[in-house]
């Protein structure tokens, strides 16, 4: 968990986050294969990263999810033996054809609402102990937080870039007045609009 958290803090891309998660899932939970899936903009559960799964299997189960986007406080689902479960015969056949028997569906949430899941797979029947369940939930919480942070950072970057382009293209200037410190910070475009050199000014200087 320490190594996982450390890698999440150092992650520079979503791929780094997913790779750290797959390593943590496989290493800490001792599963044969693993995957991470997220709801897309259309609300369909899609693979974003996986290890040990064939393209045919990923295509066959793409979109399958026990939850819908926004479901609150979903509980993990552990299937010790797919053939003894209540899943459809079609899904059982797909899972067995991939050489899998036991599966774990662990929801990823942000502020209590499900955004995706990570999966653990075992080639043979497997009883998921209470310790494994707790560990899986802990990994899921860390992963959900990391995914949300990456999304927030990306949204902020895109918003900042749109604002920069808008101020440059539209001849719009923005300023921020720090009242206690009596200083005004301008965007580059505002300096150009006023025809003054680039500098931080006080309110009194701006009035002059």
N, CA and C atoms as a LAMMPS dump frame, in Angstrom:
ITEM: TIMESTEP
0
ITEM: NUMBER OF ATOMS
624
ITEM: BOX BOUNDS ff ff ff
-5.0000000000000000e+02 5.0000000000000000e+02
-5.0000000000000000e+02 5.0000000000000000e+02
-5.0000000000000000e+02 5.0000000000000000e+02
ITEM: ATOMS id mol type element x y z
1 1 1 N 0.824 -1.202 0
2 1 2 C 0 0 0
3 1 3 C 0.864 1.261 0
4 2 1 N 1.979 1.194 0.735
5 2 2 C 2.89 2.342 0.741
6 2 3 C 3.445 2.595 -0.654
7 3 1 N 3.919 1.537 -1.301
8 3 2 C 4.477 1.682 -2.649
9 3 3 C 3.414 2.18 -3.624
10 4 1 N 2.201 1.664 -3.487
11 4 2 C 1.107 2.077 -4.359
12 4 3 C 0.812 3.57 -4.184
13 5 1 N 0.666 4.006 -2.942
14 5 2 C 0.376 5.417 -2.675
15 5 3 C 1.497 6.312 -3.164
16 6 1 N 2.738 5.866 -2.959
17 6 2 C 3.892 6.649 -3.402
18 6 3 C 3.889 6.803 -4.92
19 7 1 N 3.574 5.723 -5.636
20 7 2 C 3.535 5.802 -7.1
21 7 3 C 2.395 6.688 -7.582
22 8 1 N 1.276 6.659 -6.887
23 8 2 C 0.158 7.52 -7.268
24 8 3 C 0.534 8.991 -7.114
25 9 1 N 1.263 9.312 -6.045
26 9 2 C 1.682 10.696 -5.817
27 9 3 C 2.653 11.174 -6.896
28 10 1 N 3.438 10.235 -7.438
29 10 2 C 4.438 10.588 -8.446
30 10 3 C 3.911 10.452 -9.886
31 11 1 N 2.713 9.941 -10.034
32 11 2 C 2.162 9.688 -11.373
33 11 3 C 2.064 10.978 -12.191
34 12 1 N 2.497 10.895 -13.429
35 12 2 C 2.443 12.048 -14.327
36 12 3 C 1.397 11.886 -15.417
37 13 1 N 0.739 10.737 -15.458
38 13 2 C -0.276 10.499 -16.472
39 13 3 C -1.277 9.471 -15.954
40 14 1 N -2.398 9.342 -16.653
41 14 2 C -3.377 8.33 -16.276
42 14 3 C -2.794 6.93 -16.449
43 15 1 N -1.935 6.763 -17.464
44 15 2 C -1.299 5.46 -17.67
45 15 3 C -0.451 5.077 -16.463
46 16 1 N 0.247 6.046 -15.864
47 16 2 C 1.043 5.777 -14.661
48 16 3 C 0.145 5.309 -13.522
49 17 1 N -1.019 5.946 -13.393
50 17 2 C -1.965 5.575 -12.337
51 17 3 C -2.451 4.144 -12.534
52 18 1 N -2.836 3.807 -13.765
53 18 2 C -3.358 2.469 -14.04
54 18 3 C -2.293 1.391 -13.841
55 19 1 N -1.061 1.665 -14.273
56 19 2 C 0.013 0.688 -14.107
57 19 3 C 0.312 0.451 -12.624
58 20 1 N 0.31 1.529 -11.85
59 20 2 C 0.535 1.388 -10.414
60 20 3 C -0.587 0.564 -9.789
61 21 1 N -1.812 0.789 -10.249
62 21 2 C -2.959 0.052 -9.711
63 21 3 C -2.864 -1.429 -10.046
64 22 1 N -2.547 -1.753 -11.282
65 22 2 C -2.458 -3.159 -11.682
66 22 3 C -1.36 -3.88 -10.907
67 23 1 N -0.236 -3.201 -10.675
68 23 2 C 0.832 -3.801 -9.88
69 23 3 C 0.363 -4.054 -8.448
70 24 1 N -0.349 -3.078 -7.882
71 24 2 C -0.821 -3.218 -6.504
72 24 3 C -1.864 -4.324 -6.384
73 25 1 N -2.786 -4.369 -7.342
74 25 2 C -3.842 -5.385 -7.311
75 25 3 C -3.242 -6.78 -7.407
76 26 1 N -2.364 -6.967 -8.39
77 26 2 C -1.769 -8.287 -8.598
78 26 3 C -0.865 -8.682 -7.435
79 27 1 N -0.06 -7.726 -6.976
80 27 2 C 0.9 -8.039 -5.922
81 27 3 C 0.264 -8.228 -4.561
82 28 1 N -0.661 -7.346 -4.194
83 28 2 C -1.239 -7.398 -2.857
84 28 3 C -2.321 -8.467 -2.729
85 29 1 N -3.083 -8.673 -3.807
86 29 2 C -4.193 -9.622 -3.737
87 29 3 C -3.853 -10.991 -4.314
88 30 1 N -2.684 -11.103 -4.923
89 30 2 C -2.23 -12.401 -5.418
90 30 3 C -3.102 -12.999 -6.501
91 31 1 N -3.744 -12.155 -7.313
92 31 2 C -4.611 -12.674 -8.374
93 31 3 C -3.792 -12.95 -9.641
94 32 1 N -4.336 -13.797 -10.501
95 32 2 C -3.623 -14.173 -11.714
96 32 3 C -3.664 -13.079 -12.77
97 33 1 N -4.771 -12.348 -12.81
98 33 2 C -4.938 -11.277 -13.795
99 33 3 C -5.735 -10.148 -13.165
100 34 1 N -5.716 -8.972 -13.808
101 34 2 C -6.405 -7.821 -13.224
102 34 3 C -6.781 -6.829 -14.315
103 35 1 N -7.732 -5.949 -13.999
104 35 2 C -8.13 -4.926 -14.951
105 35 3 C -8.753 -3.744 -14.219
106 36 1 N -8.787 -2.61 -14.923
107 36 2 C -9.444 -1.394 -14.43
108 36 3 C -10.408 -0.938 -15.513
109 37 1 N -11.644 -0.638 -15.111
110 37 2 C -12.668 -0.201 -16.051
111 37 3 C -13.347 1.048 -15.501
112 38 1 N -13.731 1.957 -16.402
113 38 2 C -14.402 3.189 -16.01
114 38 3 C -15.611 3.425 -16.905
115 39 1 N -16.606 4.109 -16.368
116 39 2 C -17.735 4.508 -17.194
117 39 3 C -17.278 5.593 -18.166
118 40 1 N -17.664 5.459 -19.45
119 40 2 C -17.346 6.51 -20.405
120 40 3 C -18.438 7.576 -20.368
121 41 1 N -18.362 8.562 -21.271
122 41 2 C -19.322 9.661 -21.251
123 41 3 C -20.739 9.191 -21.526
124 42 1 N -20.877 8.039 -22.199
125 42 2 C -22.199 7.495 -22.494
126 42 3 C -22.711 6.596 -21.367
127 43 1 N -21.926 6.467 -20.291
128 43 2 C -22.349 5.64 -19.175
129 43 3 C -22.114 4.159 -19.379
130 44 1 N -21.179 3.812 -20.275
131 44 2 C -20.862 2.417 -20.556
132 44 3 C -19.527 2.071 -19.899
133 45 1 N -19.481 0.939 -19.209
134 45 2 C -18.255 0.502 -18.534
135 45 3 C -17.25 0.005 -19.568
136 46 1 N -16.072 0.635 -19.601
137 46 2 C -15.055 0.293 -20.599
138 46 3 C -13.722 -0.031 -19.925
139 47 1 N -12.967 -0.951 -20.536
140 47 2 C -11.611 -1.237 -20.072
141 47 3 C -10.717 -0.038 -20.343
142 48 1 N -9.932 0.356 -19.336
143 48 2 C -8.909 1.379 -19.535
144 48 3 C -7.521 0.798 -19.31
145 49 1 N -7.452 -0.366 -18.66
146 49 2 C -6.165 -1.038 -18.455
147 49 3 C -6.438 -2.471 -18.022
148 50 1 N -5.548 -3.383 -18.435
149 50 2 C -5.721 -4.785 -18.03
150 50 3 C -4.397 -5.519 -18.165
151 51 1 N -4.317 -6.657 -17.476
152 51 2 C -3.157 -7.542 -17.566
153 51 3 C -3.651 -8.977 -17.681
154 52 1 N -3.116 -9.702 -18.675
155 52 2 C -3.382 -11.127 -18.802
156 52 3 C -4.69 -11.502 -19.451
157 53 1 N -5.441 -10.521 -19.953
158 53 2 C -6.733 -10.816 -20.583
159 53 3 C -6.613 -10.731 -22.1
160 54 1 N -7.259 -11.644 -22.795
161 54 2 C -7.199 -11.654 -24.254
162 54 3 C -8.09 -10.563 -24.83
163 55 1 N -7.768 -10.071 -26.025
164 55 2 C -8.629 -9.091 -26.689
165 55 3 C -10.052 -9.613 -26.882
166 56 1 N -10.178 -10.906 -27.168
167 56 2 C -11.503 -11.492 -27.374
168 56 3 C -12.332 -11.423 -26.091
169 57 1 N -11.707 -11.687 -24.947
170 57 2 C -12.434 -11.63 -23.683
171 57 3 C -12.858 -10.196 -23.375
172 58 1 N -11.936 -9.243 -23.542
173 58 2 C -12.261 -7.849 -23.256
174 58 3 C -13.417 -7.367 -24.132
175 59 1 N -13.403 -7.772 -25.397
176 59 2 C -14.478 -7.364 -26.296
177 59 3 C -15.809 -7.99 -25.899
178 60 1 N -15.763 -9.236 -25.429
179 60 2 C -16.988 -9.962 -25.097
180 60 3 C -17.679 -9.409 -23.851
181 61 1 N -16.9 -8.929 -22.878
182 61 2 C -17.511 -8.446 -21.637
183 61 3 C -17.513 -6.924 -21.535
184 62 1 N -17.044 -6.246 -22.567
185 62 2 C -17.023 -4.784 -22.572
186 62 3 C -18.441 -4.26 -22.348
187 63 1 N -18.604 -3.367 -21.401
188 63 2 C -19.92 -2.816 -21.109
189 63 3 C -20.642 -3.5 -19.969
190 64 1 N -20.162 -4.693 -19.558
191 64 2 C -20.828 -5.409 -18.463
192 64 3 C -20.509 -4.739 -17.132
193 65 1 N -21.547 -4.486 -16.349
194 65 2 C -21.339 -3.874 -15.035
195 65 3 C -22.515 -4.181 -14.121
196 66 1 N -22.24 -4.52 -12.866
197 66 2 C -23.326 -4.723 -11.908
198 66 3 C -23.91 -3.413 -11.395
199 67 1 N -23.275 -2.286 -11.763
200 67 2 C -23.727 -0.971 -11.292
201 67 3 C -23.952 -0.034 -12.468
202 68 1 N -24.674 1.05 -12.214
203 68 2 C -24.881 2.11 -13.198
204 68 3 C -24.187 3.373 -12.702
205 69 1 N -23.841 4.295 -13.602
206 69 2 C -23.134 5.504 -13.186
207 69 3 C -23.888 6.251 -12.078
208 70 1 N -23.144 6.633 -11.051
209 70 2 C -23.739 7.407 -9.969
210 70 3 C -24.345 6.602 -8.852
211 71 1 N -24.401 5.268 -8.987
212 71 2 C -24.908 4.447 -7.887
213 71 3 C -24.147 4.804 -6.611
214 72 1 N -24.868 4.906 -5.505
215 72 2 C -24.26 5.34 -4.262
216 72 3 C -23.813 4.165 -3.4
217 73 1 N -22.604 4.287 -2.867
218 73 2 C -22.048 3.332 -1.91
219 73 3 C -22.224 1.868 -2.326
220 74 1 N -21.769 1.508 -3.523
221 74 2 C -21.915 0.115 -3.976
222 74 3 C -21.005 -0.82 -3.189
223 75 1 N -21.454 -2.032 -3.013
224 75 2 C -20.671 -3.033 -2.284
225 75 3 C -19.88 -3.896 -3.264
226 76 1 N -18.677 -4.307 -2.902
227 76 2 C -17.899 -5.202 -3.768
228 76 3 C -18.631 -6.527 -3.959
229 77 1 N -18.338 -7.174 -5.066
230 77 2 C -18.928 -8.478 -5.366
231 77 3 C -17.796 -9.472 -5.582
232 78 1 N -17.813 -10.573 -4.836
233 78 2 C -16.787 -11.591 -4.958
234 78 3 C -17.436 -12.907 -5.381
235 79 1 N -16.915 -13.485 -6.451
236 79 2 C -17.471 -14.722 -7.002
237 79 3 C -16.41 -15.821 -6.88
238 80 1 N -16.524 -16.697 -5.896
239 80 2 C -15.513 -17.748 -5.703
240 80 3 C -15.448 -18.738 -6.866
241 81 1 N -16.588 -19.002 -7.519
242 81 2 C -16.634 -19.942 -8.645
243 81 3 C -17.748 -19.495 -9.579
244 82 1 N -17.39 -19.027 -10.757
245 82 2 C -18.374 -18.488 -11.689
246 82 3 C -19.444 -19.507 -12.045
247 83 1 N -19.086 -20.796 -12.099
248 83 2 C -20.044 -21.823 -12.49
249 83 3 C -21.104 -22.065 -11.419
250 84 1 N -20.814 -21.672 -10.174
251 84 2 C -21.78 -21.842 -9.091
252 84 3 C -22.537 -20.551 -8.794
253 85 1 N -22.349 -19.533 -9.647
254 85 2 C -22.981 -18.237 -9.429
255 85 3 C -24.324 -18.144 -10.148
256 86 1 N -24.991 -17.009 -9.973
257 86 2 C -26.27 -16.755 -10.63
258 86 3 C -26.107 -16.001 -11.946
259 87 1 N -24.873 -15.841 -12.408
260 87 2 C -24.645 -15.14 -13.67
261 87 3 C -25.263 -15.921 -14.829
262 88 1 N -25.439 -15.214 -15.951
263 88 2 C -26.054 -15.842 -17.121
264 88 3 C -25.148 -16.934 -17.684
265 89 1 N -25.749 -17.857 -18.394
266 89 2 C -24.972 -18.932 -19.007
267 89 3 C -23.988 -18.37 -20.03
268 90 1 N -24.391 -17.312 -20.703
269 90 2 C -23.496 -16.688 -21.694
270 90 3 C -22.233 -16.17 -21.018
271 91 1 N -22.401 -15.444 -19.897
272 91 2 C -21.232 -14.902 -19.208
273 91 3 C -20.378 -16.02 -18.63
274 92 1 N -21.006 -17.043 -18.098
275 92 2 C -20.249 -18.177 -17.563
276 92 3 C -19.379 -18.794 -18.655
277 93 1 N -19.937 -18.957 -19.821
278 93 2 C -19.189 -19.571 -20.928
279 93 3 C -18.013 -18.685 -21.335
280 94 1 N -18.236 -17.376 -21.385
281 94 2 C -17.17 -16.444 -21.767
282 94 3 C -16.021 -16.503 -20.757
283 95 1 N -16.389 -16.514 -19.476
284 95 2 C -15.377 -16.542 -18.407
285 95 3 C -14.587 -17.85 -18.445
286 96 1 N -15.288 -18.963 -18.584
287 96 2 C -14.606 -20.256 -18.602
288 96 3 C -13.733 -20.404 -19.841
289 97 1 N -14.184 -19.887 -20.976
290 97 2 C -13.385 -19.959 -22.202
291 97 3 C -12.069 -19.19 -22.06
292 98 1 N -12.071 -18.195 -21.17
293 98 2 C -10.853 -17.427 -20.921
294 98 3 C -9.955 -18.128 -19.904
295 99 1 N -10.436 -19.243 -19.348
296 99 2 C -9.653 -19.97 -18.358
297 99 3 C -9.76 -19.4 -16.963
298 100 1 N -10.839 -18.663 -16.691
299 100 2 C -11.03 -18.03 -15.391
300 100 3 C -12.105 -18.755 -14.591
301 101 1 N -11.996 -18.666 -13.27
302 101 2 C -13.002 -19.288 -12.405
303 101 3 C -13.536 -18.322 -11.354
304 102 1 N -12.652 -17.657 -10.614
305 102 2 C -13.071 -16.733 -9.553
306 102 3 C -12.838 -15.288 -9.984
307 103 1 N -13.772 -14.414 -9.592
308 103 2 C -13.67 -13.009 -9.955
309 103 3 C -14.048 -12.122 -8.784
310 104 1 N -13.425 -10.935 -8.759
311 104 2 C -13.793 -9.924 -7.776
312 104 3 C -14.129 -8.629 -8.488
313 105 1 N -15.297 -8.071 -8.183
314 105 2 C -15.733 -6.789 -8.749
315 105 3 C -15.637 -5.756 -7.626
316 106 1 N -14.679 -4.851 -7.707
317 106 2 C -14.495 -3.878 -6.638
318 106 3 C -14.783 -2.484 -7.188
319 107 1 N -15.825 -1.814 -6.678
320 107 2 C -16.223 -0.519 -7.236
321 107 3 C -15.228 0.587 -6.93
322 108 1 N -15.075 1.486 -7.893
323 108 2 C -14.284 2.699 -7.704
324 108 3 C -15.274 3.847 -7.545
325 109 1 N -15.097 4.624 -6.504
326 109 2 C -16.055 5.687 -6.231
327 109 3 C -15.367 7.03 -6.036
328 110 1 N -16.133 8.082 -6.289
329 110 2 C -15.719 9.451 -5.99
330 110 3 C -16.864 10.088 -5.225
331 111 1 N -16.587 10.49 -4.001
332 111 2 C -17.609 11.072 -3.123
333 111 3 C -18.82 10.154 -2.997
334 112 1 N -18.55 8.853 -2.915
335 112 2 C -19.599 7.878 -2.692
336 112 3 C -20.314 7.375 -3.924
337 113 1 N -20.065 7.983 -5.086
338 113 2 C -20.741 7.586 -6.32
339 113 3 C -19.802 6.761 -7.195
340 114 1 N -20.295 5.668 -7.753
341 114 2 C -19.451 4.771 -8.533
342 114 3 C -19.068 5.399 -9.872
343 115 1 N -17.782 5.273 -10.229
344 115 2 C -17.278 5.768 -11.513
345 115 3 C -16.694 4.638 -12.351
346 116 1 N -16.509 3.474 -11.737
347 116 2 C -15.911 2.35 -12.45
348 116 3 C -15.663 1.207 -11.484
349 117 1 N -14.738 0.352 -11.839
350 117 2 C -14.415 -0.795 -10.993
351 117 3 C -13.027 -1.305 -11.344
352 118 1 N -12.449 -2.072 -10.424
353 118 2 C -11.298 -2.875 -10.827
354 118 3 C -11.676 -4.327 -10.59
355 119 1 N -11.071 -5.209 -11.383
356 119 2 C -11.407 -6.621 -11.369
357 119 3 C -10.193 -7.449 -10.984
358 120 1 N -10.436 -8.473 -10.185
359 120 2 C -9.416 -9.474 -9.912
360 120 3 C -9.907 -10.795 -10.495
361 121 1 N -8.975 -11.576 -11.033
362 121 2 C -9.33 -12.845 -11.675
363 121 3 C -8.421 -13.955 -11.159
364 122 1 N -9.017 -15.111 -10.894
365 122 2 C -8.247 -16.288 -10.497
366 122 3 C -8.581 -17.432 -11.446
367 123 1 N -7.557 -18.17 -11.827
368 123 2 C -7.757 -19.276 -12.764
369 123 3 C -8.512 -20.44 -12.132
370 124 1 N -8.422 -20.56 -10.81
371 124 2 C -9.112 -21.638 -10.101
372 124 3 C -10.056 -21.035 -9.071
373 125 1 N -10.919 -21.862 -8.502
374 125 2 C -11.85 -21.385 -7.472
375 125 3 C -11.064 -20.751 -6.331
376 126 1 N -11.588 -19.656 -5.803
377 126 2 C -10.842 -18.92 -4.78
378 126 3 C -11.797 -18.338 -3.754
379 127 1 N -11.506 -18.596 -2.49
380 127 2 C -12.268 -17.992 -1.403
381 127 3 C -11.608 -16.675 -1.019
382 128 1 N -12.353 -15.582 -1.099
383 128 2 C -11.822 -14.265 -0.774
384 128 3 C -11.957 -14.025 0.733
385 129 1 N -10.821 -13.97 1.396
386 129 2 C -10.827 -13.789 2.847
387 129 3 C -11.235 -12.368 3.208
388 130 1 N -11.571 -12.167 4.477
389 130 2 C -11.946 -10.825 4.926
390 130 3 C -10.776 -9.856 4.787
391 131 1 N -9.558 -10.351 4.985
392 131 2 C -8.378 -9.498 4.833
393 131 3 C -8.218 -9.055 3.377
394 132 1 N -8.448 -9.993 2.438
395 132 2 C -8.361 -9.644 1.02
396 132 3 C -9.435 -8.626 0.643
397 133 1 N -10.622 -8.796 1.172
398 133 2 C -11.72 -7.879 0.876
399 133 3 C -11.404 -6.471 1.374
400 134 1 N -10.882 -6.381 2.602
401 134 2 C -10.532 -5.079 3.165
402 134 3 C -9.416 -4.42 2.356
403 135 1 N -8.435 -5.23 1.968
404 135 2 C -7.322 -4.704 1.193
405 135 3 C -7.795 -4.217 -0.175
406 136 1 N -8.697 -4.973 -0.811
407 136 2 C -9.236 -4.581 -2.111
408 136 3 C -9.972 -3.249 -2.017
409 137 1 N -10.763 -3.071 -0.968
410 137 2 C -11.503 -1.827 -0.776
411 137 3 C -10.547 -0.656 -0.554
412 138 1 N -9.474 -0.886 0.189
413 138 2 C -8.481 0.163 0.438
414 138 3 C -7.798 0.582 -0.85
415 139 1 N -7.417 -0.385 -1.678
416 139 2 C -6.81 -0.072 -2.97
417 139 3 C -7.787 0.71 -3.835
418 140 1 N -9.055 0.3 -3.817
419 140 2 C -10.072 0.971 -4.623
420 140 3 C -10.243 2.427 -4.21
421 141 1 N -10.21 2.688 -2.918
422 141 2 C -10.367 4.065 -2.446
423 141 3 C -9.205 4.939 -2.903
424 142 1 N -7.992 4.397 -2.806
425 142 2 C -6.819 5.155 -3.256
426 142 3 C -6.873 5.396 -4.761
427 143 1 N -7.279 4.366 -5.498
428 143 2 C -7.334 4.486 -6.953
429 143 3 C -8.418 5.472 -7.368
430 144 1 N -9.59 5.422 -6.731
431 144 2 C -10.656 6.36 -7.049
432 144 3 C -10.231 7.794 -6.806
433 145 1 N -9.528 8.021 -5.704
434 145 2 C -9.032 9.364 -5.392
435 145 3 C -8.041 9.835 -6.452
436 146 1 N -7.127 8.944 -6.868
437 146 2 C -6.112 9.311 -7.855
438 146 3 C -6.751 9.635 -9.203
439 147 1 N -7.738 8.834 -9.615
440 147 2 C -8.419 9.081 -10.891
441 147 3 C -9.144 10.418 -10.843
442 148 1 N -9.817 10.703 -9.74
443 148 2 C -10.533 11.975 -9.6
444 148 3 C -9.569 13.146 -9.642
445 149 1 N -8.402 12.997 -9
446 149 2 C -7.409 14.076 -9.008
447 149 3 C -6.882 14.331 -10.408
448 150 1 N -6.631 13.236 -11.166
449 150 2 C -6.155 13.407 -12.54
450 150 3 C -7.209 14.105 -13.384
451 151 1 N -8.459 13.752 -13.207
452 151 2 C -9.536 14.385 -13.97
453 151 3 C -9.648 15.864 -13.614
454 152 1 N -9.528 16.166 -12.325
455 152 2 C -9.615 17.557 -11.891
456 152 3 C -8.464 18.368 -12.463
457 153 1 N -7.255 17.802 -12.425
458 153 2 C -6.091 18.493 -12.978
459 153 3 C -6.268 18.737 -14.474
460 154 1 N -6.79 17.722 -15.19
461 154 2 C -6.983 17.874 -16.63
462 154 3 C -8.039 18.944 -16.938
463 155 1 N -9.111 18.945 -16.167
464 155 2 C -10.16 19.94 -16.37
465 155 3 C -9.638 21.348 -16.097
466 156 1 N -8.837 21.493 -15.027
467 156 2 C -8.271 22.793 -14.696
468 156 3 C -7.331 23.269 -15.789
469 157 1 N -6.49 22.356 -16.3
470 157 2 C -5.564 22.72 -17.365
471 157 3 C -6.319 23.161 -18.617
472 158 1 N -7.355 22.4 -18.985
473 158 2 C -8.127 22.744 -20.173
474 158 3 C -8.848 24.073 -19.993
475 159 1 N -9.364 24.312 -18.791
476 159 2 C -10.053 25.571 -18.525
477 159 3 C -9.097 26.752 -18.595
478 160 1 N -7.899 26.564 -18.021
479 160 2 C -6.898 27.626 -18.049
480 160 3 C -6.462 27.934 -19.481
481 161 1 N -6.299 26.873 -20.286
482 161 2 C -5.894 27.074 -21.671
483 161 3 C -6.993 27.787 -22.467
484 162 1 N -8.256 27.402 -22.237
485 162 2 C -9.357 28.09 -22.929
486 162 3 C -9.408 29.559 -22.542
487 163 1 N -9.178 29.833 -21.264
488 163 2 C -9.187 31.215 -20.799
489 163 3 C -8.058 32.011 -21.439
490 164 1 N -6.889 31.385 -21.548
491 164 2 C -5.748 32.08 -22.176
492 164 3 C -6.047 32.402 -23.625
493 165 1 N -6.583 31.425 -24.343
494 165 2 C -6.904 31.652 -25.75
495 165 3 C -7.982 32.718 -25.914
496 166 1 N -8.957 32.703 -25.005
497 166 2 C -10.046 33.677 -25.096
498 166 3 C -9.548 35.098 -24.86
499 167 1 N -8.661 35.262 -23.873
500 167 2 C -8.155 36.61 -23.594
501 167 3 C -7.268 37.12 -24.715
502 168 1 N -6.534 36.2 -25.37
503 168 2 C -5.665 36.619 -26.468
504 168 3 C -6.458 36.924 -27.727
505 169 1 N -7.398 36.059 -28.037
506 169 2 C -8.147 36.219 -29.288
507 169 3 C -9.222 37.293 -29.185
508 170 1 N -9.835 37.427 -28.006
509 170 2 C -10.954 38.348 -27.872
510 170 3 C -10.586 39.708 -27.328
511 171 1 N -9.296 39.997 -27.143
512 171 2 C -8.858 41.269 -26.59
513 171 3 C -9.525 41.542 -25.243
514 172 1 N -9.563 40.513 -24.427
515 172 2 C -10.164 40.605 -23.108
516 172 3 C -9.06 40.591 -22.055
517 173 1 N -9.168 41.475 -21.083
518 173 2 C -8.189 41.515 -20.019
519 173 3 C -8.812 41.157 -18.691
520 174 1 N -8.075 40.425 -17.87
521 174 2 C -8.557 40.033 -16.546
522 174 3 C -7.582 40.518 -15.483
523 175 1 N -8.142 40.89 -14.349
524 175 2 C -7.272 41.332 -13.259
525 175 3 C -7.769 40.795 -11.933
526 176 1 N -6.832 40.698 -10.987
527 176 2 C -7.14 40.208 -9.649
528 176 3 C -6.573 41.196 -8.646
529 177 1 N -7.453 41.743 -7.789
530 177 2 C -7.028 42.752 -6.824
531 177 3 C -6.879 42.115 -5.448
532 178 1 N -5.658 42.079 -4.936
533 178 2 C -5.388 41.61 -3.584
534 178 3 C -5.555 42.816 -2.663
535 179 1 N -6.726 42.941 -2.053
536 179 2 C -7.051 44.144 -1.293
537 179 3 C -6.133 44.325 -0.079
538 180 1 N -5.931 43.297 0.778
539 180 2 C -5.043 43.498 1.938
540 180 3 C -3.623 43.892 1.519
541 181 1 N -3.14 43.31 0.45
542 181 2 C -1.789 43.614 0.003
543 181 3 C -1.722 44.785 -0.953
544 182 1 N -2.878 45.312 -1.356
545 182 2 C -2.982 46.432 -2.291
546 182 3 C -2.129 46.216 -3.537
547 183 1 N -2.338 45.075 -4.161
548 183 2 C -1.645 44.828 -5.428
549 183 3 C -2.634 44.253 -6.423
550 184 1 N -2.411 44.562 -7.695
551 184 2 C -3.281 44.088 -8.761
552 184 3 C -2.451 43.263 -9.73
553 185 1 N -2.923 42.049 -10.011
554 185 2 C -2.263 41.172 -10.965
555 185 3 C -3.072 41.185 -12.258
556 186 1 N -2.39 41.451 -13.361
557 186 2 C -3.045 41.534 -14.662
558 186 3 C -2.652 40.357 -15.545
559 187 1 N -3.548 40.015 -16.471
560 187 2 C -3.159 39.101 -17.542
561 187 3 C -2.325 39.876 -18.55
562 188 1 N -1.522 39.155 -19.333
563 188 2 C -0.691 39.816 -20.343
564 188 3 C -1.539 40.654 -21.291
565 189 1 N -2.737 40.16 -21.607
566 189 2 C -3.591 40.886 -22.552
567 189 3 C -4.025 42.239 -22.001
568 190 1 N -4.185 42.347 -20.677
569 190 2 C -4.63 43.621 -20.101
570 190 3 C -3.527 44.667 -20.162
571 191 1 N -2.275 44.25 -19.984
572 191 2 C -1.171 45.193 -20.149
573 191 3 C -1.185 45.77 -21.562
574 192 1 N -1.413 44.898 -22.547
575 192 2 C -1.422 45.342 -23.938
576 192 3 C -2.585 46.289 -24.199
577 193 1 N -3.755 45.999 -23.632
578 193 2 C -4.928 46.857 -23.829
579 193 3 C -4.671 48.268 -23.299
580 194 1 N -4.017 48.367 -22.139
581 194 2 C -3.747 49.675 -21.526
582 194 3 C -2.465 50.325 -22.05
583 195 1 N -1.667 49.536 -22.794
584 195 2 C -0.451 50.113 -23.357
585 195 3 C 0.592 50.448 -22.317
586 196 1 N 0.703 49.636 -21.268
587 196 2 C 1.698 49.885 -20.229
588 196 3 C 2.613 48.683 -20.114
589 197 1 N 3.776 48.893 -19.49
590 197 2 C 4.723 47.812 -19.319
591 197 3 C 4.209 46.763 -18.343
592 198 1 N 4.715 45.552 -18.488
593 198 2 C 4.258 44.449 -17.642
594 198 3 C 4.839 44.587 -16.246
595 199 1 N 3.964 44.83 -15.284
596 199 2 C 4.401 44.958 -13.903
597 199 3 C 3.191 44.794 -12.986
598 200 1 N 3.47 44.495 -11.726
599 200 2 C 2.409 44.429 -10.726
600 200 3 C 2.179 45.83 -10.187
601 201 1 N 0.919 46.277 -10.17
602 201 2 C 0.611 47.635 -9.778
603 201 3 C -0.281 47.673 -8.543
604 202 1 N -0.209 48.727 -7.826
605 202 2 C -1.156 48.965 -6.735
606 202 3 C -2.418 49.572 -7.331
607 203 1 N -3.469 49.615 -6.562
608 203 2 C -4.717 50.202 -7.044
609 203 3 C -4.53 51.691 -7.354
610 204 1 N -3.759 52.351 -6.515
611 204 2 C -3.521 53.795 -6.735
612 204 3 C -2.776 54.007 -8.055
613 205 1 N -1.789 53.164 -8.343
614 205 2 C -1.055 53.281 -9.612
615 205 3 C -1.977 53.024 -10.792
616 206 1 N -2.89 52.089 -10.633
617 206 2 C -3.818 51.805 -11.724
618 206 3 C -4.726 53 -11.972
619 207 1 N -5.193 53.674 -10.892
620 207 2 C -6.039 54.844 -11.047
621 207 3 C -5.273 55.963 -11.775
622 208 1 N -4 56.159 -11.428
623 208 2 C -3.193 57.192 -12.108
624 208 3 C -3.084 56.877 -13.592
